[in-house]
Amino acid sequence: MRIRHPKDFLSGLMFLLFGAAAVFFAADYDMGSSARMGPGYFPFALGAFLAALGGTLLLRSVFWAQGSRPGPVLHLKPLVLVLSSVVLFGLLLRPLGLLVSTTLLVVVSSLASHEFRWKEAFLNAAVLIVVVLVVFVYLLDFQVPVWPSFMAVRA
């Protein structure tokens, strides 16, 4: 057996393991039926789908031959920028509020692209802020600070 696509093989293995773990842990919960789903139904179905996707990727990496490709290349800058933007969002949400922390999230993660443009990053941030405000603050009524703490109105 020769692995022709190492990235697909490792991705498939990861999906297969996570899917199998989800199926294993969901089996402890009541499944219910399609009409009356129990607490284990969705994790079981999602885990089974993830495991099937992983199995497909594993088979594809072994049997599907495409022209020769160079080995995997790890680009650290995008990885670090995207992960740090999420960490920054989590750390700065309370003190800076939803507006500023979401803007920082989008701008810092956009810096990971080699096609980065300030105008597009701020436009994406503005659209995401509107969506987040409507969905999470107004419709779902999440209790998160929208404005920075130094601008908050205290009663």
C-alpha positions in Angstrom: 0.0 0.0 0.0 1.4 3.3 -1.1 0.1 6.6 0.3 -0.1 8.9 -2.7 -1.5 12.0 -0.9 -0.2 12.3 2.7 -2.3 15.4 3.5 -5.5 13.6 2.5 -4.4 10.5 4.4 -3.7 12.4 7.6 -6.9 14.5 7.3 -8.9 11.3 6.7 -7.4 9.6 9.7 -8.1 12.6 11.9 -11.8 12.7 10.7 -12.2 9.0 11.1 -10.8 9.1 14.7 -12.9 12.1 15.7 -16.0 10.6 14.1 -15.5 7.2 15.8 -15.0 8.9 19.1 -18.2 10.9 18.7 -20.1 7.7 17.8 -18.6 5.9 20.8 -19.5 8.6 23.3 -22.9 9.3 21.7 -23.8 5.6 22.2 -24.1 6.2 26.0 -27.1 8.6 25.4 -30.6 7.8 24.3 -30.9 7.9 20.5 -34.6 8.3 20.2 -36.0 8.3 16.6 -36.1 10.6 13.7 -39.4 12.0 14.9 -38.3 12.4 18.5 -34.6 12.8 18.6 -32.8 12.0 21.9 -29.7 13.7 23.1 -27.4 11.1 21.4 -29.0 11.3 18.0 -27.3 14.3 16.5 -23.8 13.5 17.9 -24.1 10.0 16.6 -25.2 11.1 13.1 -22.6 13.8 12.9 -19.9 11.4 14.1 -21.0 8.7 11.6 -20.9 11.3 8.8 -17.4 12.5 9.9 -16.1 8.9 10.1 -17.5 8.2 6.6 -15.8 11.4 5.3 -12.6 10.3 6.9 -12.9 6.8 5.4 -13.4 8.3 1.9 -10.4 10.5 2.3 -8.3 7.6 3.4 -9.3 5.5 0.4 -8.8 8.5 -1.9 -5.3 9.1 -0.6 -4.3 5.5 -1.3 -6.1 4.7 -4.6 -6.5 7.9 -6.4 -3.5 8.8 -8.6 -3.1 12.3 -9.8 0.0 13.8 -11.3 3.0 14.0 -9.0 2.7 16.8 -6.4 5.4 18.2 -4.2 5.4 17.2 -0.6 3.4 19.1 2.0 4.5 22.6 2.9 3.6 24.2 6.2 2.9 27.9 6.1 3.3 29.2 9.7 2.3 32.8 9.1 -1.4 32.1 8.2 -1.7 29.5 10.9 -0.3 31.8 13.6 -2.4 34.8 12.5 -5.7 33.0 12.3 -5.2 31.2 15.6 -4.0 34.3 17.3 -7.0 36.3 16.0 -9.4 33.8 17.7 -7.4 34.0 21.0 -7.4 37.8 20.8 -11.2 37.8 20.3 -11.7 35.6 23.4 -9.3 37.7 25.5 -10.6 41.1 24.4 -14.3 40.5 24.2 -15.1 41.6 27.8 -12.8 44.7 28.0 -13.2 45.9 24.4 -16.7 44.7 23.6 -18.2 42.9 20.6 -17.6 45.7 18.0 -13.9 46.2 18.6 -13.0 42.6 19.2 -14.9 41.4 16.1 -13.1 44.0 14.0 -9.8 42.8 15.4 -10.7 39.2 14.7 -11.5 39.9 11.1 -8.5 42.2 10.4 -5.9 40.0 12.1 -7.2 36.8 10.4 -7.3 38.7 7.0 -3.6 39.5 7.4 -3.0 35.8 6.8 -4.0 36.1 3.2 -1.5 37.1 0.5 -4.3 39.1 -1.1 -4.9 41.3 2.0 -6.5 44.7 1.5 -7.4 47.0 4.3 -10.6 48.2 2.6 -11.9 44.7 2.1 -10.9 43.6 5.6 -12.9 46.5 7.2 -15.8 45.9 4.9 -15.9 42.2 5.9 -15.6 43.2 9.6 -18.6 45.7 9.2 -20.7 43.0 7.6 -19.8 40.4 10.2 -20.5 42.9 13.0 -24.0 43.5 11.6 -24.7 39.8 11.4 -23.3 39.1 14.9 -25.3 42.0 16.4 -28.6 40.9 14.8 -28.2 37.2 15.4 -26.5 37.0 18.8 -27.4 40.2 20.6 -30.9 41.0 19.3 -32.4 37.6 18.3 -30.7 35.2 20.7 -30.3 37.8 23.5 -26.7 36.9 24.4 -25.4 38.9 27.3 -22.1 40.1 25.8 -20.8 43.7 26.0 -21.3 45.4 22.7 -19.2 48.5 23.5 -15.9 48.8 25.3 -16.1 48.8 29.1 -14.9 52.4 29.4 -17.8 53.5 27.2 -20.5 51.4 29.0 -23.3 53.3 30.7 -23.4 52.4 34.4 -26.7 52.7 36.3 
